[in-house]
Amino acid sequence: MEKEAGPEAAGVRLDDPWDDVPVSDRCDRDGTGGVAHLDAPAAAGPDPEPRAADIYLEVHRSEAFREVRRRYRRFVAPAALAFLLWYLAYVVAATTAPGLMARPVAGAVNVAMVAGLGQFLTTFLLTWAYARHARLRRDRAALDLRWDTQEMTRGLGR
């Protein structure tokens, strides 16, 4: 007799929490060897204990989660757009205005070198600003949401 190999033998669950149909029920649900209709419910019994997927969907729909995402988008979208425009301005100026970019600023340092170093400086400043924004505006709310989610999912993996 062969031992069962694979994740099921090790006690690992293969169901996808974001899908209503477990992996083991994807094919051959009707017992004919063919693919059954996946829209049919798997079982008709009541589900007394909430599933992790239900809890995460509830959190995803919550106002607290939407607020964390809103704060994230309010910073990231304008910052990414500003940085992209700054980078494109540098590239366009380098290709269309070589005389301007070659103009000396101090000794052998020209406008192109200053603008190129400005790209690096902007990257570091944007990284600092993002980390500061996350720490001041999102981290506490996201941590509270995480703790609430962990409390709601505690004991589901019995």
C-alpha positions in Angstrom: 0.0 0.0 0.0 1.4 3.4 -1.0 1.4 6.3 1.3 -0.5 9.4 0.2 1.9 12.1 -1.0 1.4 15.7 -1.5 0.1 18.7 0.5 -3.1 16.9 1.6 -1.0 14.3 3.5 0.9 17.1 5.3 -2.4 18.7 6.4 -2.0 21.7 4.1 -5.3 23.1 2.8 -5.4 23.9 -0.9 -8.6 25.9 -1.0 -8.5 29.4 -2.2 -10.0 31.8 0.4 -11.0 34.2 -2.4 -12.9 31.5 -4.4 -16.2 29.9 -3.4 -15.3 26.5 -4.9 -12.6 24.5 -3.1 -9.8 23.0 -5.2 -11.0 19.5 -4.5 -14.4 20.3 -6.0 -13.2 22.0 -9.2 -13.6 18.9 -11.4 -15.6 15.8 -11.1 -18.2 17.2 -8.7 -20.9 15.2 -10.5 -18.9 12.0 -10.3 -18.9 11.4 -14.1 -15.3 12.3 -14.6 -16.2 15.4 -16.6 -16.2 19.0 -15.5 -19.4 19.9 -13.5 -21.0 23.3 -13.4 -18.9 25.4 -11.0 -21.8 27.7 -10.2 -23.7 25.1 -8.2 -23.3 25.3 -4.4 -21.0 22.7 -3.0 -23.1 21.9 0.2 -26.5 23.0 1.3 -25.9 22.9 5.1 -25.7 26.0 7.3 -22.2 27.4 8.0 -22.3 28.3 11.7 -18.7 29.5 11.9 -17.5 32.3 9.6 -14.7 31.5 7.1 -11.5 33.5 6.9 -12.6 34.6 3.4 -15.8 36.0 4.7 -13.9 37.9 7.4 -11.4 39.3 5.0 -14.2 40.4 2.6 -15.9 42.1 5.5 -12.7 43.9 6.4 -12.2 44.8 2.7 -15.6 46.4 2.6 -15.2 48.3 5.9 -14.9 52.0 6.1 -11.6 51.8 8.0 -10.0 49.8 5.2 -11.4 52.2 2.5 -9.9 55.1 4.5 -6.5 53.5 4.7 -6.6 52.9 0.9 -7.8 56.5 0.3 -5.0 58.0 2.3 -2.5 55.8 0.4 -3.9 56.9 -3.0 -4.0 60.6 -2.0 -0.2 60.5 -1.5 1.0 58.0 -4.1 -1.0 59.2 -7.1 0.2 62.9 -7.1 3.7 61.9 -6.0 4.1 59.4 -8.7 2.7 61.8 -11.3 5.0 64.6 -10.2 8.0 62.4 -10.2 7.2 61.0 -13.7 6.7 64.5 -15.1 10.0 65.6 -13.5 11.8 62.7 -15.1 10.2 63.2 -18.5 11.1 66.9 -18.3 14.7 65.9 -17.7 14.7 63.4 -20.6 13.0 65.9 -23.0 15.3 68.7 -22.0 18.4 66.4 -22.5 17.3 65.5 -26.0 15.7 68.7 -27.3 17.9 71.4 -25.6 21.5 70.2 -25.6 22.7 73.8 -25.5 20.8 74.4 -22.3 21.9 71.2 -20.7 25.6 71.9 -21.6 25.6 75.3 -20.0 28.2 75.4 -17.2 27.0 76.0 -13.7 30.2 75.8 -11.7 33.5 74.7 -13.3 33.0 71.4 -15.1 29.5 70.9 -13.6 26.8 71.7 -16.1 23.0 71.9 -16.0 22.6 68.3 -17.1 24.7 67.1 -14.2 22.8 69.2 -11.7 19.5 68.0 -13.1 20.7 64.3 -13.1 21.8 64.6 -9.5 18.5 66.3 -8.8 16.8 63.1 -10.0 18.7 61.1 -7.3 17.9 63.7 -4.7 14.2 63.7 -5.7 14.1 59.9 -5.4 15.5 60.0 -1.8 13.2 62.9 -0.8 10.2 61.1 -2.2 11.2 57.9 -0.3 11.5 59.9 2.9 8.2 61.7 2.3 6.4 58.4 1.6 7.8 56.7 4.8 6.8 59.8 6.8 3.3 59.9 5.3 2.9 56.2 6.0 4.0 56.5 9.6 1.9 59.6 10.3 -1.3 58.9 8.3 -1.6 55.2 7.6 0.4 52.9 9.9 -1.7 53.3 13.0 -5.0 52.7 11.2 -3.6 49.8 9.2 -2.2 48.2 12.4 -5.6 48.6 14.1 -7.3 47.0 11.1 -4.7 44.1 11.3 -5.3 43.5 15.0 -9.1 43.5 14.5 -8.7 41.0 11.6 -6.5 38.8 13.7 -9.0 38.8 16.5 -11.8 37.9 14.1 -9.9 35.1 12.5 -8.5 33.7 15.8 -9.4 30.0 16.1 -10.5 29.5 12.5 -7.6 27.1 11.7 -8.7 24.5 14.2 
